[in-house]
Amino acid sequence: MVHAPAIFIGDAPGLDFLNSIATPVDTPVDWIDDGEGLLRWLEQARLVPAEALESVAAHALPGELDTVADQARSLREWFRGFVRRHKGRPLAADALAELTPLNRLLEREDAFSRIIPRTGDGSGPFQRRTIRRWRTPEALLLPIGEALADFVCTEDFADVKACEGPACTLLFADHTRGRARRWCSMALCGNRAKQAAHRHRLKAQRQ
């Protein structure tokens, strides 16, 4: 199945991962429906370097990537439940007990540091970069886990909202001034709401 490009409207990589399944028009689309879908989504999300994706795909055993995609979908729905339970108010310290599955994923990390030429501004000719070893397809879950962990540790859950579109499942972090955002995007649900309101006004005028 050929999918349109994935949707990235969450204003936070952790929410964009949750939005990797959505109903942009009428039919639900899961961009991580199999191993190839997971590779495409990770590339579009820029969570894994292209050369690492190519290497993992080339060395994966038959069915391995599909198994990892299944694990990614399970992680996605577990984290969706966590976000929906806590969105709309600041995250409390006692929520840590619910994050055990995520901490277990992060414990799988296999990385090392390397000194490389400095890029961009900074003092001195070198900088240190952490490099991940992509030993198995399961390593593809680690940058997703990091994105979820960063979201939990840095985002104000009071700003996390669900789109007000009646059939929309998309979530986003509202970083607008006044926290007035209501829709996943104006091009999708915002425009639909405007059209529905316009039809309602015309109907009322005819009565």
FIMAR-520521 format. One record per residue: x negated, y, z of N, C-alpha, C, O, CB in turn. Coordinates in steps of 0.001 Angstrom, whole numbers, plus 500000, padded with zeros to 6 digits. Each point is the difference from the previous one (the first is absolute). Glycine has a CB too. Layout:
<recs>
XYZXYZXYZXYZXYZ
...
</recs>
This chain:
<recs>
499152498802500000500848501198500000499120501244500000499036500082500761502801498682500468
498492502199497921499249501243499931500688501039500872501180500297499815498006499162497848
500064501091503293500554501009500888499485501377499606498903500138499459501262498174502400
500637502694498419499525501366499886498946500229501080499907499205500935502322501587498111
496977500269500853499020500286501053500674500082501364501145500437500120497436500791498218
500692498348502677500547500007501357500297501427500459499492500974499444499235496919501073
502105502194500507500424501296500536499114500377501185499806499208500922502576500377498318
497085501635500723499161500491501093500537501358500440499489501046499599498468497697499526
503076501220501702500639501245500457499986500107501527500554500945500562500909499026497394
497903499059502715500080499941501455499199501055500711500221500252501185500138497378498567
498699503003499538499088500987500592499146499370501098499497500693500884502149501128498587
498198496857500462499142499249500919499822498611499392500992499351499667499805501963502409
497961498212497769499801498686499377500757498873500694500460499069499338497320501727499949
502358499274502049500730498957500711501454499924499573500555498907499885497910501402502028
502158500833497852501387500009499542500097499641498526500979499386499576499555502337502143
498464498651497497500008499592498593499973498481499886500586499435499076498243502697500286
500493497204501571499998498537500005501411499478500260500436499059499337497170500918501468
503109500614500142501378499581500250500874500264498773500935499250499722498763501218502735
499991500594496820500788500360498821499601499205498761500460500300498898499795501972502059
498884496702499215499623499166498852501131499063499601499872499256499028497738500871501690
503484499900500014501256499408499549501048501093500128500126500628501051499215496984499656
501406502611498228500936501125500001501053499778498929499906499077499191498302502487501648
502795499299499173501050499982498987500020501363499327500866500820500309500512497469500987
497686501977497789499905501332499398501203500374499141500317501181499860497241498529500167
503122499284499391501214500300499212501154499191500591500694500478500898497949499991496971
501563498342501648501092499165500509499514498630500471500630499375500853500917501818497602
497339498347500995499512498653500286498750500066500866499077500750499683501882498421498146
498987500057503263498794499992500834498779499542499210500078499077499189501345500476502819
497458501101498240498726499651499369498986499752501103499830500826500896500692500550497024
498802497473502009498932499683500942498688500015499223499747499115499183501803499479502297
497617502413498777498739500120499281498953499007500498498933499879499398501583502523500230
499775496883501467499077498989500516500699498637499944499945499221500952498897502485500574
501809498025497356500780498769499902499140498768499768500478498879500172501386502474498952
496870498831500488499082498876499846498572500523500105499776501181500264501881497561498271
497374500354501253498606500393500158499579501101499047499295500928500395500243496788500366
500890502190497979499647501039499032500633501334500380499403501060499813500404497196498394
501407501678502328500651501224500452499242500647501144499882501223500059502302497842499222
497299500113501633499209500530501112498752500703499478499664501090500464501192497078501033
498456501220497543498811500627499431500339501334499346499278500982500176499727496754499459
502100502303499604500393501247499339500340501073501016499618501160499841501233497530498217
499882500914503006500405501010500989498780500545500732499902501208500216502325497649500064
496846500277500104498794500451500693499186500944499125499411500961500494500546496896500798
500014501871497419499280500887499086500692501357499913499344501040500063499859496969498626
502128501980501164500733501259499908499914500794501299499958501230499983501586497712498366
498430500342502781499901500668501300498581500455500313499780500745500955502127497877499827
497142500936498427498582500342500175499477499553501366499196500687500630501122501269497839
500152496886501967499541499456501274498814499052499826499262499745500952503064500478499918
497491499257497919498917499055499731499316500425498704500680500295499017500539497802502182
497443501942498779499293500364498757500335499029498874500208498809500230497932502188501129
501906499527497430500364499180498845499061498817499828500442498905499653500497503120499256
497755498184501332499059498897499820500230498897501025499778498826499706498560502785499366
502110498760502139500303498988501016501236499201499604500039498783500180498936502675501596
502026499216497689501205499297499547499660499010498891500489498870499995500911503125500622
497765498434498453499607499119498910499239498790500520500214498880499536499700503086498931
499197498257502496499209498903500550500878499004500748499856498789499835498182502748500345
502874498978500645500886499115500749500870499191499054500175498798500194499830502814501720
500537499031497069500862499296499042499225498921499247500523498919499730500867503155500026
497369498232499912499199499054499228499629498760500805499852498918499433499262502997499263
500736498230502619499539498890500831501120499312500787499754499018500701498082502165499467
503379499326499719501106499411500761500386498642499434499978499789498788500853502504501773
499516496807500313500499498692499590501451500124499550500675500959500374497745497891501229
502070500212497611501407500070499562500952500099501191499923499203500935499483499465497024
501478502305501998500994500169501053499534500828501181500827500407500817500065497444498486
497800502418500821499504500741501170500549501415500056500431500460501057497501498171498874
502057502051498954500470501386499996501499500070500291500459500926500670497734499669497687
502571498433501142501431499977500311500229499792501493500926500574500573499551498531497134
498683500076502922500121499776501444499706501283500767500696500320500964498647497274498726
499631503142499890499669501262500665501111501028499785500316500777500901497227498746498792
503046500479499112501122500913499749501164499685500928500678500906500485498612499322497119
500941498486502640501058499607500937499682500502501406500895500451500715499600497512497888
498241501961501796499592500525501312500181501517500054500405500550501024497940497562499220
501351502554498643500172501455499948501467500376500153500325500964500694497654499222497834
502910499061500829501431500295500127500483499772501428500820500766500507499512498598497092
499164499587503051500368499754501399499499501127500893500716500458500890499217497065498698
498834502924500173499450501130500764500837501248499769500268500757500933497424498261498906
502715501192498927500800501175499657501313500023500757500383501038500541498572498979497209
501746498851502299501304499986500659499856500045501521500862500552500684500071498160497381
497991500716502469499760500142501441499765501472500346500564500510500969498455497154499129
500147503016499109499693501398500302501206500896499743500167501017500673497435498562498751
503241500057499611501216500775499755500892499990501246500566501023500384499312498422497147
500232499373503091500791499916501226499428500885501093500746500664500720499898497012498672
498020502337500735499354500851501011500296501471499732500370500739500913497806497551499374
501662502131498471500217501409499658501461500390500215500277501068500545497850498814497779
502793499281501262501421500340500145500407500070501477500864500796500369499602498101497417
498918500278503049500319500069501439499503501289500628500612500501500944499280497019499166
499024503020499393499349501119500691500084501336499266499638501027500574498847497306500388
501979501686497793500025501255499247500941501001500652500964499637500673498515499111497222
500213502512501884500865501071500487499653500499501386500630500937500490501121498105498119
497252500351502042499577500470501320498523499650500175499507499085499341502846500627501631
496940500995499895498581499703500198499796498551500449500792499455500769498806502955499814
499348496996498932499691498615500340499507499916501438499097500735500398500342498769497197
501155499603503177499641499851501406498861498997500160499806499126499156502553501436501508
496890499575500431498838499142500238500388498530500130499214499120499648499668502800501476
502316497807499376500382498603500197500297499275498686500245498794500000500668501856502215
499065500087496657500186499353498705498780499156499617500066499201499065501426502694500238
497403498280501415498790499247499678500245498493500032499420499255499209499218502615501730
502212497689499966500267498559500110500599499438498722499837498814499714500500501470502734
500351500541496782500618499542498758499004499908498848500307499424498956501818501593501815
496687499545499416499039500102498905498993498858499968499011500073499272501265502368500854
499960496511500649499078498870500037499748499399498618498844499721499684501942499816502624
500229500246496852499727499442498665499042500858499179499168499474499260503088499501500798
497862502343500072499118500883499248498575499935500549499041499980499227502906501528500268
497907498459501814498662499883500577499342498684499612498789499956499785501934501481502121
500050497501498003499441498710499578499486500068498568498967499413499678502600499410501880
499150501890497588499540500178498627498696500796499979499064499632499291503318500281499884
497550501163501589498808500849500008498775499254500521498870500340499647502603501648500678
498740497008500505498882499225500547499295499165498931498903499496500242502298500429501940
499398499925496663499393499194498933498927500777499236499334499443499127502817499300500665
497683502509500525499099500867499235498602499407499872499435499499500972501878502464499807
498139498102498009498637499535499730499339501089499163500086499995498772500556497504501320
498696503436500591499428501149499309498606500289500535499601499496501050502697501451498571
496977499868499643498672500410500421499768501426499541500751500518499174498393497107500723
499818503016500634499669501372499623498794500000499067499139499123500070501785501742502118
499036500131496942498874500149499080499697501483499834500906500832499967499702497023498819
498109502463501111499579501375499731500001500202498494499401499220499260499183500881502858
502088500946497433500114500280498573499706501481499761499982500777500955501729497361498748
498060502271499049499815501424499721501238500795500401501130499550499810497318499876498301
501328501742502436501114500834500439500755500550498803499408500424499008499339500172503076
502576499387498034500861500620498991500752501140500664500436499876501144499804497945497559
499911503271500597500719501136500574499131500802500948498773499903499986503334498819499792
498552502067501040499297500868500932499463499204501182500523498936500331500934502977498976
497525498595501308499422499352501170498512500250500058499386500407499014502386497843500915
497651501504501231498573500216500167499245498704499766500461498925500384499989502926501245
498380498254497735499175498829499751500382499288498723501089500211499467498621499551502962
499391499386497072500238499339498706500853498744500076500422499481498966497423501425500338
502424498580501936500673498712500128501268500096500839500220500974500720497572497912499049
503027500088500118501172499841500854500222498516500241499520499150499250501518502991499870
499697497568501939500301498610500319501403499667499523500935500771500218497523499297501776
501689498795497362501310499570499524500264498580500482499127499133499950500697502369498019
501400498284502500500416498655500381500497499264498765500843500505499259499759500274503070
498867498028497460500327499209498817500620498678500442499475499316500878498640501761497803
502978498586500713500705498767500357499541498852499110499767500175498804502219501165501968
497889497484499833499722498790499244501338499388499562500848499680500833496972499915500456
502350500250497427501234499443499461499791498509499767499936499545498858500694502669500054
499264497021502191499646498588499888501162499145499506499787499044499255498573501295502574
502857499989498572501163499193499640501154500919499614499967501186500329499291496959501227
501760501341497755501165500826499688500668500599501237500584501080499916499751497505498087
499590500730503150500626500542501212499378501324500420500628500772500725499883496903499996
498266502600498836499365501279500326500787501173499429499857501131500465497921497727499578
503057500876498945500810501069499414501007500563500998500494501113499821499227497811497947
500587500313503283500946500486501008499368501016500939500712500771500644500468497049499221
497493502195500224499337500852500990500181501497499739500305500733500941498045497447499354
501476502309498471500248501436499799501455500378500238500292501132500384497850498896497972
502777499029501418501405500270500334500137500133501509500650500922500493500149497819497459
498582500326502788500044500073501459499411501294500520500528500587500945499326496948499141
499050502921499305499397501266500425500943501177499738500100500915500817497620498133498718
502969500923499327500950501069499687501134500029501023500435501073500417499001498716497138
501042499032502850501063499939501002499483500475501354500695500726500710500382497366498050
497703501501501601499421500418501276499783501510500032500285500651501005498606497109499214
500603502796498678499809501451499938501331500721500147500088501038500656497904498644497876
503039499760500853501325500618500091500489500020501444500497501018500480500021498214497186
499339499640503020500440499908501395499220500968500881500565500596500917500053497000498724
498097502561500091499131500779500884500014501501499698499648500800500867498924497183499334
501825502410498599499883501415499635501326500676499671500085501228500039497679498229499122
503264499776500519501268500613499569500918500239501187500070499176500912499720499697496863
500908502244502215501039500267500992501270499288499535500595500384498993498377501880501658
501437496715500070501166499217499579501276500838500031501011499602499423497876498329501442
501078503212499793501157500891499963500230500547498597501101500445499677498486500159502712
499366499362496770500113500509498631500363498915498997500167500289498815498175501448501775
501781497033499858500300498895499081501506499928499779500776499926500952497180498790499824
502440501307497972501421500021499659500310498978498925499126499579499243500988502835501370
501145497198499337500521499190498899500738500938499053500695500917500439499513496991501029
499637501860497239500708500809499013501504499935500268500532498954500371497642500629497919
502501501550501518501437500061500251500832499486498823501229500001500066498339501932501430
499776497632497436500739499412498889500764498770500465499423499160500689498865501706497695
502983498995501269500844498922500531499428498602499798500132499148500879501789502315498688
497447498289499291499486498661499719498479499945500053499402498978499665502599500611498922
497371501506501833498536500080499949499391499369501253500527500148501102499619501957497507
498746497194501204499308499358501116498648500653500291499266499521500865501891498347498552
498503503202499886498668500588500108499830500800501293500926500655500479498972499440497027
498898499829503034499621500720501211498927501023499652499246499821499044501324498176502404
499366503073499331498965501007499765499673500729501291500786500007500947499987500265496682
498055500338502387499604500868501104500296501429499570499478500468498988498704497915501822
502642502302499946500425501355499641498971501000500516499981500330501186502462498985498876
496708501162499043498978500984500351500368501389499492499156500895499979499120497297499964
502983501995499645500404501308499489500148500995501143500188499618501155500982499279496916
498743502372501592500218501045501001501442499921500493500932499981499196497316501512499725
501934498463502370501329499882500567500532498583500014501105499753500483499298502527498757
498817496785500231500392498585499966501413499850499441500868499375500610497637500152501363
501700501069496838501345500029499404500178499012498856501048499994499353499078502380501293
498879496795499093500103499063498881501090498962500277500091499463501104497462500876498367
503274499386499515501100499052500156499906498825499049500557498935500264500846502939500484
497890498315498142500044499001498936498607499425499745498983500641500266502980500547498697
498021497576500508498723499405499595499333500904498964498797500253500071502077497404500391
499913502827498578499524500997499046501211500674499383501083499419499926496796499264499593
501922502545500039501099500709499347500322499372498657501142500067499546498192502040501616
499670497276498189500228499383498695500869498760500108500690499640499046497117501245500193
502167498460501909500803498798500185501269500341500767500988500435499408496939498133500564
502052501240501324501229500147500791500453501444500150501200500255500102498147497704501112
499731502984498802500407501396500120500856500436498825501017500670500183496908499789501101
501671499167497522500753500347498801501352499301499972501003500586499590496849499756499193
502170498383501662501273499281500060500960500682500954501193500110499715497629497757499757
500661502593501666500852500664500980500557501308499436501165500332500222497495498630501636
500506501772497416500475501244499382501102499716498986501006500708499958496729500320500375
502077497939498850501017499649499006501293499564500669501087500360499549497108498967498861
501694499898502666501199499545500712500734501184500614501229500060499956497668497733500524
500355503154500095500623501180500590500689500837498925501084500541500221497182499466501601
501097500094497016500595500764498896501300499348499540500993500690499765496717500072499513
502288497902500590501232499305499598501089500186501042501172500152499656497470498162499085
500980501675502530500983500180501067500621501398499932501204500153500203497522498219501244
500451502656498267500531501369499904500954500128498813501051500632500113496842500262500939
501744498511497816500876500070498825501329499302500266501054500483499586496928499585498926
501966498804502174501225499283500307500874500807500921501220500030499835497599497818499863
500564502822501290500767500810500952500648501195499298501108500411500345497336498880501505
500839501265497148500555501143499286501220499620499150500892500819499778496820500183500190
502313497755499564501115499559499157501248499696500812501108499986499464497245499091498930
501470500683502889501151499620500841500809501226500413500999499871500707497715498144500136
</recs>
